[in-house]
Amino acid sequence: MNLTELRRDAEKAAKDLEAATKALEQRRAKIREAQKALTAKLRELQTAERAFAQVRQPLSDLVGLLYQQPVGGDVAGLLSGDSNGDTLRAMTGVTQLVAERNQVLEESSRLQAERERLAAEAQELRAGTLLAEAQMGAEIKTLQARSDKLVKTLTKALVKLGIKIDKVGRAALGCDPTKVNSAGEFPNGLIPKAYLCPLQQPGHQLRADAAIAFISMNEAYRKRFGKPMCVTDAYRSLAEQQSVYYRRPGLAAVPGRSNHGLGLAVDLCGGVQNFRSAEFNWVEANGKKFGWFHPQWAYSSPFEPWHWEYDPKLGSLL
């Protein structure tokens, strides 16, 4: 597997990991919303039960008292025909109270059933949450392991080609293509050294994706011409860009606007700097296979046959 394939696989693994992590966060957000709604519902239910209890107990006590001490005589008077209007009204009131008491009992049963339903729903939500998090956590762990393995494999391949990653050969942040976005967060010309990947040409560095693509192109160039590509400049710090700008007016970008400051440009020598030389023509014809191209402006204004740039979008298609 070549560097381009390793880089592509590592980037895909990182994207899969990012997507899985995002999906987990989205699920957690939905669960938090569901739990919030459930808690609010339980709180409303508790409020309704407290208000209901204020009505239930006095009514229940009153009905019990009426059964113990009937108003206006007992039921026998009503059955014997000796009952008067007061007795009938009293009995009607008792009947209404009993009906209201039964209604209260029904409402109490309904509230209890609702409480049980919500409690079961909460328990099911908690169980489902634990299961989903365990499953997604295992998936993320597997994706993380795969991503790490691919980056280590890529790092070993770079080391074999002469790239000095670090003293113990571990995957450095600067040569990890899955960390490209981190390098992109820094201002032009102010990318820390730890976020840049060294080239085979001593003293020169690029952003990880551009560096890996350039190293791949360098190996193809070496096979064609029997020598590595010659580099006069790659990443430039803001101070270096300012120096070049003042020394070569009209031939350097304004400090803070150069692709060199993004770690996405190189200036080449060894024959490539000579327009329409065999070396120039080869890079022009083959550079895009590796994501590198000669910008249109560099053909004429200003004329810079030595200047080449890396296009992340073009490189992502490889």
C-alpha positions, 0 to 999 in steps of 0.5 A: 500500500503506497503513501497516498492510499495510507493517507486516504485510509487514515483520513477515512478512518478519522472521518468515520470516527468523527461521525460516530462520535458526533452521532453519540453526542447527538443521541446523548442530546436527544436523551437529555431532552427526553429525560428533561421532558419526562422530569417535567411531566413527573413534576406536573403530575406531583403538582396535580397530586398535591392539589388533588389531595387537598380536595380528596381528604376533606371530601372523604372525611365528610362522606364518612361522617355522613354515613356514621351520622345520617342527616334528617333521620335514617333511611327507614323514614324514607322507606316508610313514607314519613320523610319530609323535604329536609330528609329528601334534600339531605339524602340528595346531598349525600348521594351527590357527595358519594358520587363526587367521592367515587369520581375522586377515587377514579381520578386518584386511580388515573393519576396512579396509573399515569405515575406508574406509566411514567416511571416505567417509561423512565426506566426504559429510557435509562436502560435503552440509554445504557445499552446504546452508549455501550454499543456506540462506545464499543464502535468508537473504541474500534474505530479509534484503534483502526485510526491509530493503527493506520497512522502508525503504519503511515508513520513507519512508511514515512520513516523508511523514506527518510522522514525524521518523525521524532527520536523514538519513531512515534506518530508525530502530530505534524505528519498525522493527516487526521490532524490537518484541521488542527494546523488549519486553525492557526493564522497564516505563517504562525503554524507551530513546528509541532503541526508541520511534517518534515520533508526528505529535503532537510530544513523544509516542512509542509502541512501533513497532507501536503507533505505526504503528497509531496513525498509520494511525488518525490519518490516518483520523480526520483524514479524518473530522474534518478535524484530527489526533487530540489526544494528551495522553500516550503513552509514560511513563517510570517517573519520569513515571508516578510523578509522575502517580501521586502527582498523580492518586491513584486515576486512574493505575496503580502505577508499573511496571504501566502500559501507558503504560510499555510504549509501548502506551497513549495519553490523547486529547483534542480531544473524545475525552475526552468520553464519547459525543462524536462523536469518542469514538464514532468511535474506539470504533467504528473503533479496533479496525480499527487494533488500538486499543480502550477497555479495559473498566475505563476505562468505569467504574472508574476512568472514563477516556474519554480512555484507549486501549490497543493490543493487539498480538494484535488488531493482528496480525490486521489 
